[in-house]
Amino acid sequence: GRSSRTPRACLACEEACAGTGAMTAEAAAAAWEGTPADTEEVVNSPRVSVPVEYNARDLMLYALGIGSTDPRFVYEHDPLFAAFPTYPICLTFKGDSHDALPFPSPAMRSFPFPIFKGFKVGLDAEKMIEKVAELPPRGASLRLVGGVVGVHQKGSGALVESAYDLCDDAGKVYYKIISGSFQVGAHGFKDAGVTHSRNIPPPAGPPTHEVEVPTSRHAANLFRLSGDYNPLHVDPRVAEVGGFDTPILHGLCTLGNTTRAVLDAVAGGDQRRYRSVRMRFKSTVLPGQTLVVRMWQTTPTEVIFETLVKESGQTCISNGKMELTPQASL
């Protein structure tokens, strides 16, 4: 989702590895008070390690929150029961809690995040979620390890990118996540670090697949239970203060619904073939609206996509690309 109250980058920038040299959350939080003057210092700061955990119930709840009814994701006794592959993004909010959370959550606050001069509003910009290894389907206690890796001037503000690994205590990496946030109005800083942002225009010609994905009027009420308790998505008063006429759907819920539609269309919903997904947030979605996901399968293992809101015709997801593992031959 998009919020004019809290920088969204701090909401969704977390990845994990139990690497050496990661400073404690307390030390990191103390290191970023005020506006940073040196962007090189920002991107070269030691990585932070934060504990996270989930169980099978969390995986099912997330799948339901993105509209899935596939027993592979919502029924714990299905022989192919597994985490839907975009679930790990929720751990950046949830941390190791199994209860309702304040907003921003403790996990979000654990990762230091720079706010630059002129900042007006923070928006979700881009996400990339890469699977390195299958998540244990019955749950696990893991760690998110990461931090800011890039700060770049983009138009009227700053694109701030964070990178994370999701790892166990032995250092095994399960996922890699890139989270980009746009700080509207930010200025007075120098570009530093790397950028993972890519322009991925849709190919010429009609899409290979086009799928309509209805969302429930109550989608935000359900999706928030996976960890993102931003009241912007359920409280009309908070939405109004944020500049919206009504609560908006979580951007990460749109991300999950879109990924589900693409995976269903090109891989029969088989999460074992999922390698990675990336996309850019372009506009808001209201709960109850219908998503139109347009896909161009450019190779057997690559799909370019975009998502529109049927009711308005606006593009809400652009620069979308899913990478798959090759289909097993018999």
C-alpha positions, 0 to 999 in steps of 0.5 A: 500500500501507499502511505503519506504518514510513514515512509513505506521503505521502512515498512517493507525493506527487510531480508535476511541472512545470519551473516557475520558483522550485522549490528544489533537492531538497537545499535542500528536504530541509534545510528540514524537519528536526524537527516543523514549528511553522507549517503556513502555512510548510509549505504555502507552501514553494517547490516542489521539482523532481525529474528523472524518466524512463521508457522503453517497457519501463517502461510495459509492465512497469507494465501487466503489474504491474496485470494488463493483457494488452491489447496497447495497453499491453504490446506496443511494436509495437501501432499504439495502444501507449501508457502506461496512464494511471495510470503517472505515479504510479510516477515519484514512487518511481522518479525517474530510476533504471532499477535496484532502489531503496532504500526510501524511494527518492531521489525520495521523499526529495527532497520534504520532508514534515512529520511532526507531533507525536503521529504514530504511523503513515502511511497512503495516503489518497487519490489523484487522477491527471489527464491533461493531455497524452499521455505520449510512448510511447517514453519521456521525461526529465521533471520532477516539481515540487510539494510540500505544499498542505494540512494538515487535521485529520481525525478522529484525525490529519492529512490532508496533501495534496501536489500535483505537475505532471509536465512537460518542461523547456519547461514543458509539463504532461503530468499533475497528481497529488494525493496525500493521506496520513493521519498517525494520531495527529497533533495540535497543528497548525492547518489550512492550505492547500487540500484536494482531498478529496471525499466521493463516495458511490455512487448509489442503485440497482444498479451499471451494471457489476460486474466481478471482477478476480483478482490474482496471488499474485505481483502484489506481486513484479511491481508493485514493479519499477515503483519502489515497493520497500517491503519491506512488500509482499514480506518477511513479517518486515517485514510482521509488524513493520508489524502485518500477518500477511502481506505486503499488495498495494501500494495503487497496484497496487489503484488500477491494477487498479481503473482498468483495470477501469473503463476497460475496462467504460465505454470499451473500454480506450481510454486516449485517453478517460481524463481523470482518476481519483480514489479513497480507500484504505479497507482492505488487499488480499492478493496473490491475492485477487479485486477486485470493482469496482462502477460507476455511469455517471452521465453519458456522461463520469463514472463513480462506482465502489467496489472490494470484496475478494471474499473478505472483503466489505470495501471497499478503494477508496471515493470513486472517480470517473473522468472521460472525454473525450466519445466521438468521433462518426463 
